[in-house]
Amino acid sequence: MFIITGFVLGLITSLHCVGMCGPLALAVPRTESGKLNLLLDGFLFNFGRIITYSVMGVILGGVGLAVTIAGFQEIISIIIGSSILTIYLFTLIFKKKIFQLNLTSKFFIKLQSLFGKVFQKQTKGALLILGLLNGLLPCGAVYIALAQSIIAGGIAESTVFMASFGFGTMPLLLAVFVSRNIIPVNFRKKLTKLIPVAVLFVGALLIMRGMSLGIPYISPVLQHHEQHSKTDCCH
């Protein structure tokens, strides 16, 4: 279930990634000529992103495991879902003000500097490193995936979810990398109009999941709820 959900979310939000990361993918240097080599270069660059996302999944999986054990999974799910919807709406209304708040500017300045150094090395190892660094760039789609990975239930589940999310973003970004003209700019802009639908869907899904309505896959009854029910029946 985590594999399918993560992959579908990555596939949908990759429409946003093409607009944001597409120019970067186009600027990434190719190591050698040839279609097969070009495909390998694109895979290495994108696989670097997947590794970074997976590591993030490991970290947040530990947080999610603690939340699950403490029994706050439903509350956290509702809070995260509500936050996603609220932040997205505030971003639409106060777009300029929010983007001016850059509390981690020093980190991203250093990241950009490191990007520039690695860009000069036209090797396959450099492409993988560029992908790793690309995964650290601020991205709303990644934040949404990370928010959902927290309530995956454990480290393994969260890691699998984030890796699946990364693989879901790969087809479209790999297509952009291999063929620069495969997706016209105007068409990409039209596709990004679907992003609000994806954001609203994920936010609503997290809220419903936290409500434990007993709907399979969408809002299942969480494990510790079942344990409490069994305990209550015995007294």
N, C-alpha and C positions, 0 to 999 in steps of 0.2 A: 504493500500500500504506500509506504514512504517513497519507494522508487518511482511509482507512477505519479503520485502527487507532486513530488519534487520536479520530475521531468516535465510535466505539463505546465507547472508554474514557470519553469525556465523557458519553455517554448513560447509561452504567451508574453512574458516580460522581455524576451529577446528582441521584441519589436522596439522596445525602449532602448535596449542595449545597442542596437544597430545605429540609432540616432546619436547616442552618447559616445559609444566606444568604436563605432564604425570608422570615423576619421582616424583614430589611433591605429586600428587594424590595417587601414590602407597605408599608413605611414611606416609601419613596421618593415624593416629591410628583409629582402629575400636572400637566402644564402647562395643558391645556384639556380640555373635555368632548368626548365623541364616541368611538365605538369605534375608528375609524381612527386618530385622534390618540392614543388610549390604546395602540394597537398600536405606533405609531411611537415613543412614549415608552419602551415596554418594550424595543423593539429598540435604541434609542440607549443605554440603560442597559447592556444586555447586550453590545452591540458594544464599549463602552468596556472591558469585561472582556477581550474577545477581543484588543483592541489591546495591552493590558498583557501578556497571555499570550504574544502573538507577539513582543513585545520581549524577554521572558524567553527565548523560544526562540532569538532571535538571539544573545543573550549566551551561553547554555549550548551553543548550536550551535558557537560558536567554541572552547569548551572541548572539546566532543566531537570536533571536527575535529583538534585537537592530539592527543587521545588516540588517534584512529584512525591518524594519521600515525606516531605513536610505536609503534603495534602493541600497545597495551594494551587494546583494545576489549573483548576477551573477559573479561579479568581484571576490568575496571571493571564490566562487565555483571553478572558473578557477585557482586562485592562489593556493588553497589547492590541487586540482587535479594535477597541475604542480609540486607542492612541493613533493607530494607523489612519483611521477615518478622520479623526480630528486634525492630525498634522497635515494630512493631504488637503483638507478643506482650507486650513490656514495658509498652506503654501499657495493655493490658488488665489486666495484673497490678498495675502500680504507677501507676494512672491519676492519682490525686491528687498524688503526688510529682512526676510528670513535668510536669503542668500548672502546678505552682507555680514551675517554673524558667522565668522570663521574662527572658531576657538582653537582649531588645531592647525593653523596656517604654517607654523614652523615645521610640523611633521610633513605636510604635503610639499613644502618648499624643498625639503631634503629628499623627498621621494621623487620629485621632478628632476632634481639634480642627478640622482642615481639613475633615473630613466635615461637622461642625456648621455651618461657615460656608457651604459649598456647598449644604447642605440648605435654607437659607433662600431661595435663589434658585430660583424656579420657572420655569426656562427650559430649552429643549431642550439648550443648550450645557452647562448645569449637570448635566443628566442624564448626558451623555456623560462629564463629568469625574467624577461619582460612580461611574460604571462603571469608569473608569480606576483610581480609588482603591480600589474594591472588589476589583479584581484583585490588589492588594497585601496584602490581609488574609490572615492565616495560614489555610491550608486543607490538610488532609491529602490530599484528592483532587488538588489542584494540585501538591503535592510529588511525588506518585506520577507524574504526567504529566511533570514536569520531570526526574525521575530517568530516565524512559524516553527523553526527548528528547536526553539527553546522548549516548546511543549510537546516535542516528539516523544519524550518519555525516558530517554537515556542517551548515553554517549554514542553508542553504535547506531541507534535510530537517527539521531541528529546528524551524524557524519554521513550516513547513507543518503539522507534527505538532501543535504547540501551538495554532495557529489552528483546526485541525480539532477539537481537544479542546474549545476554547471554544465552537465552533458546536454540538458535541455536547451541551454543558450548556444550551444556549439554549432548546430546545423546552419543557422542563419548567419552567424558571425564568420563561420568558416567559408560560407558562400561568398561573403563580402571580401574576405581575404584572398580567395582564389581568383575570383572574377570581379574586378572593380566596378564593372558596369552592370552586374547582374540585377541589382535592385536600384532603380532610378531614385534620385533624391525626392522627387515629388511624391512617388509612391510610398517611400519610407515615412514621409510626413503624414500621409493619410493613415498609415498603419499605426502610428503612435497615438492616434485618437482613440484606439481601443484600450490604451493603458488605464484610463480612469475606470473602465469597466472591470479590469483585472484587479485594481487596487480595492475597489468597493467590494468585489467578490471575496477577496482574501480577508479583508477586515470583517465582513459579515460572517464568513466561515469560522473565523477564530472566536467570535462572540458566541455563535451557535454551539461550537465545540465546548466552550466553557460552561454552557447551560446544561450539558449532559442530558439531552432530550431523548436519548435512546434510539436515535436514527443511525443505522449502520454507516460507518465511514465518515459521515458528515458531522454527527453529534452523538458519538457513542457514550454509554455510561462508563465512566472511568473506573479503573480497577479498585481503587481504595473505597469508592462508593459501594461497589459490590461487596467488599469485605465488611463494611459497616452494616449493610443490609443483612448479611448472614449472621453477624454478631447480634443484631437487634432481634432476629428471629429466635435466637437461643435463650433470650431472657424474658 
